[in-house]
């Protein structure tokens, strides 16, 4: 994982803004799995608590790990803002490639494409191995990745494209754009996501360029990696509602269990 390539101090400040206008389908998907199990839940890459915190508010026990202290600080601030919680949210600074909590969970999730932040096949296997070690017998693991369709991989690295416009209560807005730089040999995207805050008159108040480095995967590679770590993929979807995976898909959504599970 190229930890130094991404400025998590800056990411922690802008992360929730990037997700403010995003499709909430991922939250509904992960919350559905977690509620069905009753918990406790392990979330790998808990970030600012976007997915974990509402579950803790509902009364569930959530353990969230993240390597980066700035993200965990924001998660803690977000938790305090809605305290007291009916359930619990335990935040742990840990490396998803090598952590050991010495317990298992009926549901382990790796949401928000976090697995792709492991930027080599070896590190992705290490991450999945750690996740499997924390998955209880008969338990469910779920994670999602973006689908690397050919049109996306052919993106001009100099061409900036619009992600979202997030309106502010004061009449201003955040304009979120990005540039992709795909290397199809290493399967790395060394991209940039750009956030601008504008006042009601359209004057730019601040601008932040946020580097992101991820290693994308194709569906057959996902199945192969899962097989190598002892996971059986029981569902693979092209979105969070269960669509087939194809070149029109935005997501690869994976639900897996221990390969030797009878359930």
N, C-alpha and C positions, 0 to 999 in steps of 0.2 A: 504494500500500500504506500503510495507516494504521499506520506502525511504532510510534507512540507509544501506541496503544490497548492493546497487549498487553505485559505485564510479563514479558520473557523471562528476567530473573533468577529470578523466581518459577517460571516455566514450566520452566526447566531443572531445578529442584529436584523438581518433581512429575511431569514428563513420563513417566518410566519407570514410575512408580506407576500412572498412568492406563492405560498399556498392559500392565501386569502381568497383568491378567485378561482381556485382549482376545483375540478369536479370532486365532490365529496364521496364518490363511489368507493374509493379505497377505504375510507373510514367506515362506511356502512359494511363493506365486506369483512374487514378485520373485526369489527365490533360484533358482527353476527357470529363468527367463529368463536370468539371469546365468550360471548354470552351463552352459547350453546354448551360450552364445556363447564361453565361455572367457575373456572380459574383453579389455581392461580395461573398467571400468564407471564411468560418471559418475552419481552420485546428487545430485540437486538437492533441497536441504532435508534434509541428512543428520541434523540434530538431534543426538541423543545417540548415534548410531551403532547404533541398534536393528536395522536391516536390514543396514547395511554391515559391521559388525564381524564377524559370523559368517562372512561371505564372505572377509574378509581372513584370518581364522583358518584357513580352508580352503586358502589359498594364492593367492587372486585379488588382482589389483591394483584397488583402489577409490580413486576420487577423489570426495570429498564436499564440497559447498559449503553454507554456511549464512550468512545475514546476521548472525546474532546470536552474539556472542562467548560468552555464558554457556552456550549449547547446545554450542558447540564445545569449551569447557573440560570439560564433562561427558563428551563423546565421547572426548576425550583421556584423561581419567581412566579411563574404561571400557576404553580400549585398553591402557593401562598395566597394568590389573588382570589382563589375560589375556596379556600379553606373555611371550615374544616371539611375533610373528605369523609364520605361515608365508608369508603374502603381505604386502600393504602397504595401509595406509589413510592417504591423504594428505588432511588437513583444511584447507580454504581458506575464509577469511572473504570472502564475495562476495555481491553482490546478484543474485538470480536474474533480475531484469529487465534487467541490463546487464553481465553478466560476459563475459570473453573469456579462455579458457585457452589459446588458440592451438593446440588439438589437437582431434581427433575421436575418438569412441568407438563401438564396435559396439553398445553398449547404453547408453541414457540413460533414467534413471528419475526420476519425480517422485512419490514415494509419499506416504502419510499425508495425502492431500487437500491437499498443500502448494500446489498451483496456486491454490486458492481464497483463499489469503492475499494474493494480488494482488487488490485490492478494486475494480477497475474493468475494463471490457472492454479498454481500452488497455493496462493493466498485464498482464493475462492474455495478450494478444497479444505484448507485449514478452518475457514469460517464455518463451512457446512459441517465439518467434523465436530467442532465445538457445539454447534447447535444440536446435532444428533445426540451428543453426550448428555445434553440437558433435557432431552425429550423423553417423557415417561413412556413405558410400554403401552401401546395402543393409543398414544397421543397423536396430535396433528401438528404438522409444521406447515406454515404458509409464508410465501414471499412473492414479490413481484419485481419485474425487470421491464425495461422498455424493449419493444420489438425493433430490431435493426433492419428496417425495410430498405431496399436498394435506393430509393429516392432520398431517404435521409442520409445514407452513407455517402451519397454523391454531393452533399451540401458544399457550396463554395465556402471555404473557411474565412473569407473576407466579407461574406454577406450576412448582415445582421437582420434577424427576423423577429417579429413580435410574438411574445409569449402571452402576456395578459396586460390589461389596464385595470388597475384597482382604484376605485373611487374613494376619496377621503371625505369625512363628514364636513370639512370646512370648504368643500368645493374644489379642492386640489385633487391630485391623483398621483399614483405611482405608475410609471410606464416600465414594463419589464420586457427586455429583449435578450437575444442570445446569438452566439456564433458557435458553430460546430467545426471541429477539425478532426476528422476521422482518419485513423491509420488502419486500413483493412488487413494489414499483415499482423500487427500486434493486437488488433481488435480494441484499440484504445481510442477514446475521444478525449482530446485535450481541448475542451471548450471553454467558453466564457459566457457567463450570464450577467447581464447589465441591468442595474436598477437605477432609475431616475425618479426623484421626488419633485413634483411641479406644484407651484402655488395655483390659486384659482385663475390667475391670468395667464398661466402656461409658462411662467418663468421657472427655470430649473434651479431648485434650491440646493440639491446635492446629487451626486452621481457616483455610483460604486461599481467597479468591475470585479466580478467574483469568478475566479478560475475554478474549474471542475475537471477532474480527471477520473474517468470510469473505464472499466473493461466490459464491453458488451458481450452478450452470449446469444447464440441461436437456440431454438427449442430443442434440437437434438443434442446440443452440448449440455443443456440443462439436465436432460434425462440422463446423459452419460455421467455427469458430475454427481448427481443424486445416487446413481447406481454404485459409484465408486465409494461413497461414504455410507452405504447401507440404507438408503432411502428408496422407497417405491413411490413414484409419482402416480397418484390416483386421479388427479384432475389437472388439466392444463388448459387455461382459457385465454382468449384474446382480449378480454376486458373483465371488469369486476362483476359483470352480470352473467357470465358463463358462455359468451360467444366463442365460436371456433377460432383457433389461431391461424392467421394467414397474413399475407403481405399488407393487408389493409389494417391490421391490428396495431394499436398503440402500445399495448401491454402484453407481457407474458405473465400470467397469474398462475402460481403453482401451489397445489395442495398435495402434501406427501405424508407418508407414515413410515415407520420402521419396516424394512423389507420383509422381516420375519413376523410381522404382526398378523394375527388371525382376524383382527377386526377390520 
